[in-house]
């Protein structure tokens, strides 16, 4: 939720609105902008900014760190200024990267700094057991964090429509409302927010990675399948039902295989983990992403793996070119297995990319940018879901005067 959706109509509303704007700016800036810089950015009077910073500090939301004298001199010609940053006892978001056979759990403080807490493999073959185990771990961390926990963001390996997984890898997850399933183990005041993993990876790169400050960007995330998101000024375009970005289920490379989605020739069958394992004739059981990564690693010494990597890299680039023709982004981000393929075979990806670009784009093609956030990308995006909900006047009103 964005701040402009809550209009200020009274002086109290205006104050609450400005508190949320300032805290949002502290968060977006990673806690690195001085009070003077934030004042200018938000077009606030200096006195107003001072009062707002003091109020946020008194509430236990931020603390103002003092710059060294020499750095203060270089950054501001006025009076000495501090750097508002995350309070050590301030709000925390829990973020989950849920996969078919495991989950990763991390905590994020205001300003975006994340700490990996744990990763758990699925002991049984039941996806229900995995969700039950995740619910218990979230409840345990809720007990540790207390009132500091402002929400849980969950990235799921499926398109999400109206809160439900509509095409998960595990059949038993079809139609599951993850927020309701997990929320029952948490306090009523802790929201659980759910999003598609690929979209959240793109959101993270637009907020904290290589796609910042771009008017239009395309992000692609490869895991078991291929998904992504188109971002306008950093805002994901989610579609009419919240399930946009299923680029992997488009026939971009002319394949003829049948896909689990019900179509034939889906791009992800040629460009993702499925394509790598098929081309390399790898049939062993296990996590498909990890198996695909082993093909990439073996490409340096195994001719079959090298050929598989080249073919998939060209297919990846070819599909990207088609999407660029359609969406005209300023840049394309790649995360997950897409980043790994691009870094291992950049020339093959570029060859496929240029081959499918319209002629007028080839002299200055939009750059391909490997994820700067790595394995924390999806988790970072899940945390941003929570902070988007919290960093509003109504969200701040629910925050205790002093976090315990």
Secondary structure as UniProt FT lines:
FT   HELIX           3..5
FT   HELIX           11..28
FT   TURN            29..31
FT   HELIX           35..41
FT   TURN            42..43
FT   HELIX           46..58
FT   TURN            59..60
FT   STRAND          62..66
FT   HELIX           69..75
FT   STRAND          82..86
FT   TURN            88..89
FT   STRAND          92..98
FT   STRAND          102..109
FT   TURN            110..111
FT   STRAND          114..121
FT   HELIX           127..145
FT   HELIX           146..148
FT   STRAND          149..156
FT   STRAND          160..161
FT   TURN            162..163
FT   STRAND          164..165
FT   HELIX           171..173
FT   TURN            174..175
FT   HELIX           178..183
FT   TURN            184..185
FT   TURN            188..189
FT   STRAND          192..196
FT   HELIX           197..208
FT   TURN            210..213
FT   STRAND          216..222
FT   STRAND          226..232
FT   TURN            233..234
FT   STRAND          235..236
FT   TURN            240..241
FT   HELIX           247..249
FT   TURN            260..261
FT   HELIX           268..271
FT   HELIX           273..279
FT   TURN            280..281
FT   HELIX           288..298
FT   TURN            299..301
FT   HELIX           303..327
FT   STRAND          331..336
FT   HELIX           337..344
FT   HELIX           346..356
FT   HELIX           359..364
FT   STRAND          367..370
FT   HELIX           374..376
FT   HELIX           377..390
FT   HELIX           393..397
//
